[in-house]
Amino acid sequence: MNTARKNTPRILTAASAGLVALAVVGCEQQAATGSVERPSPVVASSFINADPPYPSCHASTIAETAQGHLASAWFGGTHERHPDVGIWFSRFLNGEWIEPVEVATGEQDDGERYPCWNPVLFQPPEGDLHLFYKVGPNPREWWGMVMRSADGGETWSEPERLPDGIVGPVKNRPEVLADGSWLSPSSSEHDGWRLHFERSRDGGQSWERIGPVDPGRNMDAIQPSILIHDDLTLQAVCRTRQGAIGSTWSFDAGETWTPVGAIELPNPNSGTDAVTLADGRHLIVYNHDATSIERSDKGVRYPLNLAISSNGLKWEMVCVVESLPNRAGYAYPSLIQASDGMVHITYTWNRDLIKHVVVDPSKL
């Protein structure tokens, strides 16, 4: 039983029903004889930052706040790694995404400024909305930061640096486990690509590091997402350099993890996200392509797809969210299921915009 989802925030209705559909995307289900058209599970889609004040953005995250509205964050600036890159944030209020604001920068006490990276919004069942992010010249040298909001993102606390050795959730949100502890999926790149996890037993006041996870047969893996099979059985799926989505399992609620292997879905060296749905199925958003490993290093990642599984082992690709190539593709998706049952996805659209898509999982 997925006990971690008992205390989700109150039902979100306006956030799903009030979306303006700018370009509802069709989905296709693949059959053995070819592509068969199905009714689209996509309810609506829109751009969160339709007129951004910066030329480039990336790495979005989405959450449902305790106040019942959606919130999203991403990094934006001149380009990735530029010192002016900060964390931008928007809320979905009264049926629309309000104008984004910059809520964090990498400016230091001595005036030097570093780029910000990979924000992760996390709303625990009780307490403040958390915004985790990274600051530093590159992913090998960055450090973890956190801010908190008691009013769903209207105001924020001062940024705090996480303890040495704790990165925070590196791309995808933490999960609240059956015992109430928070488990953050994380990874490092300073000594090769390695997965690890970070656990807090006191609501984020202190952290312990678990891992690194055995890379198995030389699987270069980062940016995991946690799936909950039962109170003790967890699975993490992740990005790899080996052309397939990686997977590791824990049978003791995250204390230990199996060597990283591969599931049957392709991965062109690009970020993914996944969630265990309220009905027990597991849903992943990813780029369904293994042939673009080289081109993905240049920022071209497409198509963008959804796949579903009942056991984390056998996966079926059920939806093509984006299929048409563009200059920089569709990347770094973030995925949640809101308390009204709708699935919300945000992702980088052509490195210019952040797109939000709503999916009805009952139609998958």
C-alpha positions in Angstrom: 0.0 0.0 0.0 1.3 3.4 -0.9 1.0 4.9 2.6 3.1 7.9 1.7 0.1 9.4 -0.2 -2.5 9.3 2.6 -2.0 13.0 3.6 -1.8 14.7 0.3 -3.1 18.3 0.2 -6.8 19.1 -0.5 -8.4 18.5 -3.8 -7.2 20.8 -6.6 -10.0 21.5 -9.0 -9.4 25.0 -10.5 -5.8 24.1 -11.3 -6.9 21.4 -13.7 -10.3 22.6 -15.0 -9.3 26.2 -15.5 -6.3 25.7 -17.7 -6.5 27.4 -21.1 -5.6 24.8 -23.8 -3.1 26.6 -26.0 -2.1 23.5 -27.9 -3.5 20.2 -26.7 -1.1 17.5 -27.7 -2.3 14.2 -29.3 -1.1 10.9 -27.9 -0.6 7.6 -29.7 -0.5 4.1 -28.4 1.8 1.8 -30.2 0.4 -1.6 -31.3 2.2 -4.5 -32.8 0.8 -3.7 -36.2 1.7 0.0 -36.0 0.4 3.2 -34.4 -3.2 3.1 -33.4 -5.0 6.4 -32.7 -6.5 6.6 -29.2 -8.5 9.4 -27.5 -6.0 11.7 -26.1 -5.5 11.7 -22.3 -4.1 15.2 -22.6 -6.6 17.6 -21.0 -4.8 20.9 -21.6 -1.4 22.5 -22.1 0.1 26.0 -21.8 3.3 27.8 -21.5 4.2 29.0 -18.0 6.6 31.7 -19.0 5.2 32.9 -22.3 7.2 36.2 -22.4 10.4 35.5 -20.4 12.9 38.3 -19.6 15.9 36.0 -20.2 17.0 34.1 -23.4 17.3 30.6 -22.0 15.6 28.4 -19.4 15.7 24.8 -18.3 15.1 22.2 -15.6 11.6 22.9 -14.4 9.8 21.4 -11.4 6.2 21.3 -10.3 4.3 20.8 -7.1 0.8 21.1 -5.6 1.0 23.3 -2.5 -0.7 22.9 0.8 -2.9 25.9 -0.2 -4.3 23.9 -3.1 -2.6 25.5 -6.1 0.1 24.5 -8.5 3.6 26.0 -8.3 6.5 25.6 -10.7 10.2 26.7 -10.7 13.1 26.5 -13.2 16.4 28.1 -13.8 16.7 31.0 -16.3 19.3 33.4 -17.6 21.7 34.1 -20.5 22.5 30.4 -20.9 23.2 27.4 -18.7 26.4 27.9 -16.6 26.3 31.7 -17.0 26.6 33.5 -13.6 23.4 35.4 -14.1 21.3 32.2 -14.1 18.8 32.3 -11.2 15.8 30.4 -10.0 12.4 31.6 -11.3 9.0 30.7 -9.8 5.4 31.0 -10.7 2.0 30.0 -9.2 -1.2 28.9 -11.0 -3.9 31.1 -9.6 -7.4 31.8 -10.9 -7.0 29.6 -13.9 -3.6 30.9 -15.2 0.1 31.0 -14.4 1.0 34.4 -12.9 4.0 36.4 -14.0 7.2 34.5 -12.9 9.6 36.1 -10.4 13.2 35.4 -9.7 13.4 34.0 -6.1 17.0 33.0 -5.8 20.4 33.8 -7.3 23.9 32.4 -6.8 25.3 35.7 -5.4 27.8 35.1 -2.6 28.6 37.3 0.4 31.8 38.5 -1.3 29.8 39.7 -4.3 30.9 36.8 -6.6 28.0 35.2 -8.4 27.6 31.6 -9.5 24.9 30.0 -11.7 21.9 28.3 -10.1 20.8 24.8 -11.2 18.0 22.2 -11.0 15.3 23.5 -8.6 13.1 20.9 -7.0 9.8 21.9 -5.3 8.6 19.6 -2.5 5.4 19.9 -0.5 5.4 17.5 2.4 2.0 16.4 3.8 2.5 18.9 6.6 4.5 22.1 6.8 6.2 24.5 4.4 6.7 24.3 0.7 10.4 23.6 0.1 12.5 24.8 -2.8 15.8 22.9 -3.2 18.3 24.0 -5.8 22.0 24.0 -6.5 24.6 26.7 -6.8 28.1 26.4 -8.3 30.2 26.7 -11.4 29.3 23.2 -12.7 27.6 20.0 -11.5 30.9 18.6 -10.3 31.4 21.5 -7.9 27.9 22.7 -7.0 26.4 22.6 -3.5 22.8 22.3 -2.3 20.6 25.1 -1.1 17.0 25.2 0.3 14.3 27.9 0.9 10.9 27.5 2.5 7.6 29.1 2.1 4.7 29.0 4.6 2.2 30.5 2.1 2.5 28.4 -1.0 5.3 30.5 -2.6 4.0 34.0 -2.1 7.0 34.7 0.3 10.2 32.8 0.9 12.7 32.4 3.8 16.3 33.3 3.3 18.3 30.7 1.4 20.2 28.1 3.5 23.1 26.0 2.5 22.6 22.2 3.0 25.2 20.4 5.1 28.5 19.4 3.5 28.0 16.2 1.5 24.3 16.7 1.1 23.3 17.8 -2.4 19.5 17.7 -1.9 17.2 16.2 -4.5 19.3 16.6 -7.6 16.5 16.9 -10.1 13.3 15.1 -8.9 11.3 15.5 -5.8 11.7 13.6 -2.5 9.2 11.0 -1.4 7.6 10.7 2.1 7.9 7.1 3.2 5.6 5.0 5.4 7.6 5.9 8.6 7.3 9.6 7.8 10.9 10.1 6.7 11.8 12.0 3.6 13.9 10.3 1.0 15.6 12.4 -1.6 16.8 10.9 -4.9 20.2 12.3 -5.7 23.4 11.8 -7.6 26.9 13.1 -8.1 29.2 13.8 -11.1 32.6 14.6 -9.5 33.8 11.0 -9.5 31.8 9.6 -12.5 28.1 9.5 -12.6 26.8 7.8 -9.3 23.4 7.6 -7.7 22.9 8.1 -4.0 20.0 8.9 -1.6 19.6 11.4 1.3 17.2 10.7 4.2 15.7 13.1 6.7 13.9 11.7 9.7 13.1 15.1 11.2 11.3 17.0 8.5 14.4 18.3 6.7 16.3 19.6 9.8 19.1 17.0 9.4 20.1 14.5 6.7 22.0 11.3 6.3 23.5 10.1 3.0 22.9 6.6 1.6 25.2 5.2 -1.0 26.7 5.6 -3.5 24.7 2.9 -5.3 26.7 0.1 -7.0 26.8 1.1 -10.7 26.3 -2.5 -11.8 27.8 -3.2 -15.2 29.4 0.2 -15.5 26.1 2.1 -15.7 26.7 5.8 -15.6 23.5 6.9 -13.8 22.2 10.2 -12.4 19.0 12.0 -11.6 16.8 9.3 -10.1 13.1 9.3 -9.3 11.6 7.1 -6.6 8.6 4.7 -7.2 6.8 3.2 -4.2 5.7 -0.4 -4.6 4.9 -1.0 -0.9 6.1 0.2 2.5 9.5 -1.6 2.1 9.9 -2.0 -1.7 11.1 1.1 -3.6 12.5 1.5 -7.1 14.5 4.3 -8.5 14.6 5.0 -12.3 17.1 7.3 -13.8 19.0 8.8 -16.7 22.0 7.0 -18.0 24.7 7.2 -20.8 24.1 3.6 -21.9 21.0 4.2 -24.1 18.5 2.8 -21.6 16.7 4.1 -18.5 18.4 2.8 -15.4 16.8 1.1 -12.4 17.7 0.1 -8.9 15.6 -1.5 -6.1 15.4 -1.3 -2.3 13.7 -3.9 -0.2 14.3 -2.2 3.1 12.6 1.2 2.6 15.7 2.8 1.1 18.4 1.7 3.5 20.2 -0.4 0.8 19.9 -0.6 -3.0 20.6 -3.2 -5.7 23.2 -2.5 -8.4 21.9 -0.3 -11.2 20.5 -2.2 -14.2 18.4 -1.2 -17.2 14.6 -1.4 -17.9 13.3 -1.8 -21.4 12.8 1.9 -22.2 15.4 3.9 -24.2 17.2 6.9 -22.9 19.3 9.4 -25.0 21.3 10.6 -22.0 18.4 12.9 -21.0 16.5 13.5 -17.7 13.4 11.7 -16.8 10.8 11.8 -14.0 8.4 9.2 -12.6 5.6 8.8 -10.1 3.6 6.0 -8.5 -0.1 6.8 -9.2 -2.9 6.6 -6.7 -4.2 3.4 -8.4 -0.8 1.7 -7.9 0.5 2.0 -11.5 3.9 3.6 -12.2 4.2 6.4 -14.8 7.4 7.8 -16.3 7.9 10.7 -18.7 11.1 10.4 -20.8 12.5 10.8 -24.3 11.7 7.6 -26.2 14.9 7.4 -28.3 18.2 5.7 -27.9 19.7 6.7 -31.2 20.2 10.4 -30.3 22.8 9.9 -27.5 25.3 11.9 -29.3 23.0 14.6 -30.5 21.4 14.9 -27.0 24.7 16.3 -25.8 24.0 19.2 -28.1 20.6 19.7 -26.5 18.3 18.0 -29.0 16.0 15.7 -27.1 12.8 14.3 -28.7 10.2 12.8 -28.8 8.8 13.2 -25.3 6.7 10.2 -24.1 4.8 8.6 -21.3 5.1 4.9 -20.4 3.3 3.0 -17.7 3.9 -0.2 -15.7 2.1 -2.2 -13.1 5.3 -3.7 -11.6 8.3 -1.5 -12.6 9.7 -4.3 -14.8 7.4 -4.4 -17.8 6.8 -1.0 -19.3 4.4 0.1 -22.1 4.8 3.4 -24.0 1.3 4.9 -24.0 1.6 8.5 -25.1 3.6 10.7 -27.3 3.5 14.1 -25.7 5.8 15.9 -28.2 7.0 14.4 -31.5 8.0 17.2 -33.8 11.8 18.1 -33.8 12.7 21.6 -32.9 16.0 23.3 -32.3 16.7 22.1 -28.8 13.9 19.5 -28.2 11.8 18.7 -25.1 13.8 18.0 -21.9 14.1 17.6 -18.2 10.4 16.8 -17.5 8.9 17.0 -14.0 5.8 14.9 -13.1 3.3 14.8 -10.3 -0.2 13.5 -9.7 -2.4 16.2 -8.0 -5.0 15.4 -5.4 -7.8 15.6 -7.9 -6.1 12.7 -9.8 -4.8 14.7 -12.8 -1.2 14.2 -13.8 0.8 17.4 -14.4 4.0 17.6 -16.4 6.3 20.5 -17.0 9.3 20.4 -19.3 11.8 22.6 -21.2 10.5 23.5 -24.6 13.3 24.4 -27.0 15.4 25.9 -24.2 13.2 29.0 -24.6 10.1 28.2 -22.6 8.6 26.0 -19.9 5.5 24.1 -20.9 2.8 22.6 -18.7 0.7 19.7 -19.8 -2.2 18.0 -17.9 -3.0 14.3 -18.5 -5.9 12.3 -17.3 -4.3 9.0 -16.2 -7.7 7.1 -16.4 -7.4 7.4 -20.2 -3.9 5.9 -20.3 
